[in-house]
Amino acid sequence: MTDNRCRNDQAKAACKEQHLEKLLGKYDSALIAYSGGVDSTYLLYKAAEIIGRDNIVAVTVDSELALPEEVEKARQLAESLNLKISILKLDLLAVEAIKKNDPQRCYSCKKLIYSELLRLAANNKLPVIMDGTNADDPGEHRPGLRALKELGVVSPLLEGGLVKEEIRLLSRKAGLVTWDKPAAPCLATRFPYGKQITAEGLQKIALAESFLRELGVTNNLRVRCHDNLARVEVDQQDFSLIINQRKIVLEKLKAFGFTYVTLDLGGFSSGSMDRVPG
């Protein structure tokens, strides 16, 4: 039964991949907004295959809202695929609409980032910007999707109907190392809406998450920042790792600036801050 379902899933994903190839085939060149995650890596791989690696440029945004190691991993991965990549440095906290962190923060952030990408694309005579939005994303709280639509950004994975699990399946088939990579949204998602985002708070979170990764957390991970309290979200299979190492976890996170450290017994929950009123 499982084997049949697997074959059906693979056939469905392969059919969607063929449709994606037709969508990409409409373009002679493109700028790819590239984070190094599952979706944008698969899009970059397929765009290089269909449009041609010499006709696309990957651009990764480096800002206070991104983990430095994620930016570096994105650069290394693009280069390992022999693709051109540019790093766009932006000071997002200089924008009050982003810093104040209301429920529309993502809209303001995406509007700024993709406006800059539009200028970069125009300077390089690239007619279109593509991003890795997939068919699961519109069902979540994603104000940034409105900004992408307003700016004319093309989302081939969404248009092709590809959901996250299908992208993971196709990425694995293609030999992409990102096929099982956990999602890594921007660090602003670690703050409750209405709580101002600060450089100090972002640094505490970045240090805490980097440390927990080094400790051995390989699955989903978020360190949610509630003022001086760190609420650690991990998958339930990683609870024992955190609990067994609780002394060093507490010591390190306190050294990073947190006064209290908690493990969320509900486990990892994508978008959990969307349920916290501003």
C-alpha positions as CSV (number, residue, x, y, z in Angstrom):
1,M,0.0,0.0,0.0
2,T,2.8,2.4,1.0
3,D,4.8,1.5,-2.1
4,N,1.8,2.2,-4.4
5,R,1.2,5.5,-2.7
6,C,4.9,6.4,-3.0
7,R,4.8,5.6,-6.7
8,N,1.7,7.7,-7.1
9,D,3.3,10.6,-5.3
10,Q,6.4,10.3,-7.4
11,A,4.3,10.2,-10.6
12,K,2.3,13.3,-9.5
13,A,5.4,15.2,-8.6
14,A,7.1,14.2,-12.0
15,C,4.1,15.5,-13.9
16,K,4.2,18.8,-12.0
17,E,7.9,19.0,-12.7
18,Q,7.2,18.7,-16.4
19,H,4.7,21.6,-16.1
20,L,7.3,23.6,-14.2
21,E,9.8,23.1,-17.0
22,K,7.3,24.5,-19.5
23,L,6.7,27.5,-17.3
24,L,10.5,28.2,-17.0
25,G,10.9,27.7,-20.7
26,K,9.0,30.9,-21.4
27,Y,12.0,32.9,-20.2
28,D,15.4,33.7,-21.7
29,S,17.0,34.9,-18.5
30,A,16.0,35.6,-14.9
31,L,17.1,36.8,-11.5
32,I,16.4,34.2,-8.8
33,A,15.8,35.3,-5.2
34,Y,17.8,32.7,-3.5
35,S,17.9,31.9,0.3
36,G,19.6,28.5,0.1
37,G,16.5,26.7,1.4
38,V,14.6,23.8,-0.1
39,D,12.3,25.7,-2.4
40,S,14.7,28.3,-3.8
41,T,17.5,25.8,-4.3
42,Y,15.2,23.5,-6.3
43,L,14.0,26.5,-8.4
44,L,17.6,27.6,-9.0
45,Y,18.5,24.1,-10.1
46,K,15.6,23.8,-12.5
47,A,16.1,27.4,-13.9
48,A,19.7,26.6,-14.6
49,E,18.7,23.4,-16.4
50,I,15.9,25.0,-18.5
51,I,16.9,28.6,-19.0
52,G,20.6,28.0,-18.9
53,R,23.1,28.6,-16.1
54,D,24.7,31.5,-18.0
55,N,21.3,33.2,-18.2
56,I,20.4,33.3,-14.5
57,V,21.8,35.2,-11.5
58,A,21.0,34.1,-8.0
59,V,20.8,36.9,-5.4
60,T,20.9,36.2,-1.7
61,V,20.0,39.0,0.8
62,D,22.3,39.5,3.7
63,S,20.7,41.5,6.5
64,E,20.3,41.5,10.3
65,L,17.3,39.2,9.9
66,A,19.3,36.3,8.4
67,L,21.6,33.9,10.2
68,P,25.2,34.6,8.9
69,E,25.9,30.9,8.4
70,E,22.7,30.6,6.2
71,V,24.0,33.3,3.9
72,E,27.3,31.6,3.6
73,K,25.8,28.2,3.0
74,A,23.7,29.7,0.2
75,R,26.7,31.2,-1.4
76,Q,28.7,27.9,-1.2
77,L,25.8,25.9,-2.5
78,A,25.2,28.1,-5.5
79,E,28.9,28.0,-6.3
80,S,29.0,24.2,-6.0
81,L,26.3,24.2,-8.7
82,N,28.6,26.5,-10.8
83,L,26.0,29.3,-10.7
84,K,26.5,33.0,-10.5
85,I,25.5,34.5,-7.2
86,S,25.4,38.0,-5.8
87,I,25.1,38.9,-2.1
88,L,22.8,42.0,-1.6
89,K,23.5,43.7,1.8
90,L,20.5,45.5,3.2
91,D,19.9,47.3,6.5
92,L,16.3,46.3,7.1
93,L,16.2,47.5,10.7
94,A,16.6,51.1,9.4
95,V,13.0,50.8,8.1
96,E,10.6,51.7,10.8
97,A,7.7,49.6,9.4
98,I,9.9,46.5,9.8
99,K,11.4,47.5,13.1
100,K,8.1,48.1,14.8
101,N,7.0,44.5,13.9
102,D,3.3,44.8,13.4
103,P,1.4,41.8,11.7
104,Q,2.1,43.4,8.3
105,R,5.9,43.4,8.9
106,C,6.5,40.8,6.2
107,Y,4.7,42.9,3.6
108,S,7.0,45.9,4.3
109,C,10.1,43.7,4.4
110,K,9.3,41.9,1.1
111,K,8.3,45.2,-0.6
112,L,11.7,46.7,0.3
113,I,13.8,43.6,-0.6
114,Y,12.1,42.9,-4.0
115,S,12.1,46.6,-5.0
116,E,15.9,46.4,-4.6
117,L,16.0,43.2,-6.6
118,L,14.0,44.8,-9.3
119,R,16.6,47.6,-9.6
120,L,19.3,45.0,-9.6
121,A,17.5,43.0,-12.3
122,A,17.1,46.1,-14.5
123,N,20.7,47.0,-14.1
124,N,21.7,43.5,-15.4
125,K,19.0,43.5,-18.1
126,L,17.2,40.6,-16.6
127,P,13.5,40.7,-17.5
128,V,12.0,38.8,-14.6
129,I,12.5,38.0,-10.9
130,M,11.6,34.6,-9.7
131,D,11.1,33.4,-6.1
132,G,10.6,30.1,-4.4
133,T,7.0,30.5,-3.1
134,N,5.4,27.1,-3.2
135,A,1.7,26.0,-3.4
136,D,1.5,25.5,0.4
137,D,2.5,29.1,1.2
138,P,-0.8,30.9,0.4
139,G,-2.5,28.9,3.1
140,E,-0.3,30.4,5.8
141,H,-0.1,34.0,7.2
142,R,2.1,35.5,4.5
143,P,1.5,39.2,4.0
144,G,4.7,39.3,1.9
145,L,3.0,37.4,-0.9
146,R,0.9,40.6,-1.6
147,A,4.1,42.6,-2.0
148,L,5.4,40.0,-4.5
149,K,2.2,40.2,-6.5
150,E,2.3,44.0,-6.6
151,L,5.8,44.0,-7.9
152,G,5.3,41.4,-10.5
153,V,7.5,38.7,-9.1
154,V,7.1,35.3,-10.7
155,S,6.6,32.3,-8.5
156,P,7.0,29.2,-10.8
157,L,6.7,26.6,-8.1
158,L,3.4,28.1,-6.9
159,E,2.2,28.5,-10.5
160,G,3.1,24.8,-11.1
161,G,1.2,23.7,-8.1
162,L,4.2,22.2,-6.4
163,V,3.8,21.7,-2.6
164,K,6.7,21.4,-0.1
165,E,6.8,17.6,0.1
166,E,6.8,17.3,-3.7
167,I,9.7,19.7,-3.9
168,R,11.6,17.7,-1.3
169,L,10.9,14.5,-3.3
170,L,12.1,16.1,-6.6
171,S,15.1,17.7,-4.9
172,R,16.2,14.3,-3.5
173,K,15.8,12.7,-6.9
174,A,18.0,15.5,-8.3
175,G,20.7,14.9,-5.7
176,L,20.3,18.3,-4.0
177,V,21.6,18.3,-0.5
178,T,18.8,20.6,0.6
179,W,16.1,18.0,0.0
180,D,15.6,17.4,3.8
181,K,16.8,20.8,5.1
182,P,14.5,22.3,7.8
183,A,12.9,25.6,7.0
184,A,14.8,28.6,8.2
185,P,12.6,31.8,8.0
186,C,14.0,35.2,8.9
187,L,14.8,35.9,12.5
188,A,12.0,38.5,12.8
189,T,9.6,35.5,13.2
190,R,11.1,34.9,16.6
191,F,9.5,38.0,18.1
192,P,5.8,38.5,19.1
193,Y,4.0,41.0,16.9
194,G,4.1,44.5,18.4
195,K,7.5,43.8,20.2
196,Q,10.1,46.0,18.5
197,I,12.9,44.1,16.7
198,T,16.3,45.2,17.9
199,A,19.8,44.4,16.8
200,E,20.5,43.1,20.4
201,G,17.6,40.8,20.3
202,L,18.5,39.4,16.9
203,Q,22.0,38.7,18.0
204,K,20.8,36.8,21.1
205,I,18.6,34.6,18.9
206,A,21.3,34.0,16.3
207,L,23.8,33.0,18.9
208,A,21.3,30.8,20.7
209,E,20.2,29.0,17.5
210,S,23.8,28.6,16.2
211,F,24.8,27.1,19.6
212,L,21.9,24.6,19.6
213,R,22.7,23.5,16.1
214,E,26.3,22.9,17.2
215,L,24.9,21.0,20.2
216,G,23.2,18.6,17.8
217,V,19.8,19.9,16.9
218,T,19.4,19.0,13.2
219,N,15.7,19.1,12.9
220,N,13.3,22.1,13.2
221,L,14.5,24.8,15.6
222,R,13.3,28.2,16.8
223,V,14.4,30.3,19.7
224,R,11.4,32.6,20.3
225,C,12.3,35.8,22.1
226,H,9.9,37.0,24.8
227,D,12.0,39.9,26.2
228,N,14.5,38.2,28.5
229,L,12.9,34.8,28.2
230,A,13.9,32.3,25.5
231,R,11.3,29.8,24.5
232,V,13.0,27.0,22.6
233,E,10.9,25.1,20.1
234,V,12.3,21.8,18.7
235,D,10.8,18.7,17.3
236,Q,9.8,16.2,20.1
237,Q,12.5,13.8,19.1
238,D,15.0,16.4,20.1
239,F,13.5,17.0,23.6
240,S,15.9,14.5,25.2
241,L,18.9,16.3,23.7
242,I,17.9,19.6,25.2
243,I,16.9,18.1,28.6
244,N,20.1,16.0,28.9
245,Q,22.2,19.0,28.1
246,R,20.0,21.5,30.0
247,K,22.8,22.8,32.2
248,I,25.0,23.9,29.3
249,V,22.0,25.1,27.4
250,L,20.9,27.3,30.3
251,E,24.5,28.5,30.9
252,K,25.0,29.4,27.2
253,L,21.7,31.1,26.6
254,K,22.1,33.2,29.8
255,A,25.6,34.2,28.6
256,F,23.9,35.3,25.3
257,G,21.6,37.7,27.3
258,F,18.5,35.7,28.2
259,T,17.5,35.6,31.9
260,Y,15.1,32.6,31.6
261,V,15.2,29.6,29.3
262,T,12.2,27.4,28.6
263,L,11.6,24.3,26.4
264,D,8.1,24.5,24.8
265,L,6.4,21.2,25.6
266,G,4.2,21.7,22.5
267,G,7.3,21.1,20.4
268,F,8.1,23.0,17.2
269,S,5.2,24.8,15.6
270,S,5.7,26.7,12.3
271,G,4.3,30.2,12.5
272,S,3.6,30.0,16.3
273,M,4.1,33.7,16.7
274,D,1.2,34.3,14.3
275,R,-1.1,33.2,17.1
276,V,0.3,35.7,19.6
277,P,-1.7,39.0,19.5
278,G,0.3,42.2,19.0
